[in-house]
């Protein structure tokens, strides 16, 4: 099996650009990724594209070929939709095809245009990632669903809003150096606690923003990278995917995310590593509680202890295992279909010492990216390693 | 590389069932597929699900995990969306993962609920498979787009509405024995010619209907099939995918579909066969002209001669290479997200002599399934072979 190399990455700024179309955003990200990679567009064998709400936000389906065209690529193109894990599933299929020799070069990524729908419209559109018959029609939205998960966590393991606030403070702190981040602004624990409640116990600053943006990756087989003498020191060495019941009422435990645990376990075995080998991680912190649940599902923290990780400094930039050095979904932003690919880009940059926050992880060799859909009914995990 | 076996197939009736949800339809198809296969649900490693317009027709995204749940399966699940080729891309990724040993058992399929939107609503929803900025906003719908392709064909190669009518007559004739078909009714060339025009030169009977329905396949590795002594004589031995510019104005030639040609060429090489080896085919006849274009793109007919294939009997049930023995999209129906999987089911049944139309293809060993998205901006082709 071939190693899979990250040859190039490209991100648009994440933020409020309601007048830019998805194809406009993705084109920008791909221009950067191709330039970064040194790979010519003609060499792309297939396009793997993640998008979640294009039907509602842009009246546009069938985005695979449309986005290949926007990227200037003529190759088979498929759109993957797994809610907020859309790009994670796109990355995974690209990795499997590359390492099995089906293709040599993949353009992978995703984009989302959301803010043109307005806050209420986008919140409604996001809700279709939940079970329409049993959750959405009962009034459930994602802040409410994650608030239930947070309450269940507090009930079982303890912790409080202050603990969660430290997650938000950490991720904003990390984003200060990220010029593509939606928020480059320091916040305090008091800021988080005093912000308006969205769905108790989650407040405005416990929640990621609505974002427009795109991410693109040029991935190649090791053979292609060697043959073309690419500067591509980071490999994707592990991939895993997990699934769970869609609606929260179907879950055995509201404060656990077994889909992420299964994806992580598969990715660890695939890469031949242990959770303790992970030097840094980008995890899916759509809400502060989501980062806590991810740490525990990925065995980066024992069950019941993830809640104190940010507060006690274990996951801060200078901690043992820095988490979301990019700023995470919380501060970097969360253009849904782009997120899973943007995480891979951030981890690759951090591991190749080409990131403003690389100074915090000088010796890092292994990074992880965790992308989740809905209330983690879908999850993908990828392990990245420096090869030189 | 492992052979990929078709262990079981299941189809709902295709037709007008606007009150049945997508999950209801898919559950029915999967019950039949599991029963047909003898494979227990617990053995499924991954779910590959095709759906096109769930966001618009059912206010439901993130259908991967939802449909795994409907099927009674706990496994990672991904939704593939490539417009009318959605299930084709799902089949393709399942085939690649199976033959490369990533998984042993896949549940593959798709569903679509369309008729609840009404004719105008469904036509509008279908239009998002075209380019919203450059086609849809200019008033383009798919009957119009395929009418342009038909006119371009007539202009360049000759042919007329009567030639196309023979395609519709043939496919209705084939559907007479298909109890799951939306239409089990004979029609004449005069019926087709006298039907109301939808978009000249295409009339009502040149067009496939709006349909609700689902299709499911249980696919396994050869090793799994052997080990469990499954009755699974048909293998998927070739897979190909092609892509093209999304909007018709970007195409070099309105009467050719290079995405299908590329998908076919890849699938033929993959299977190690020539087009002349194909004994029967299910092709994507969303409109009569689409069948003609598919035959030529797949090298089953020379360029400019596909138009006469049905009229002259080369593709009829007793012809040299029967095409759409199921009735095709035209008479069997076209629940968009299900179609690509239903074609595989039909070909597998025909090749294993377990189909009411098997009598017409007693010696058939090699079948082909061609699934297309939009005006063939996406296409997948699969080759199936009897192994015993």
Interface residues (C-beta under 8 A of the other chain):
Chain A: X21 X46 X47 X52 X53 X55 X56 X58 X59 X60 X61 X62 X63 X64 X65 X66 X68 X69 X74 X75 X76 X77 X78 X79 X80 X81 X82 X83 X89 X93 X96 X97 X100 X102 X128 X129 X130 X131 X132 X133 X136 X241 X242 X243 X244 X245 X246 X250 X259 X262 X263 X373 X374 X377 X378
Chain B: X21 X46 X47 X52 X53 X55 X56 X58 X59 X60 X61 X62 X63 X64 X65 X66 X68 X69 X74 X75 X76 X77 X78 X79 X80 X81 X82 X83 X89 X93 X96 X97 X100 X102 X128 X129 X130 X131 X132 X133 X136 X241 X242 X243 X244 X245 X246 X250 X259 X262 X263 X373 X374 X377 X378
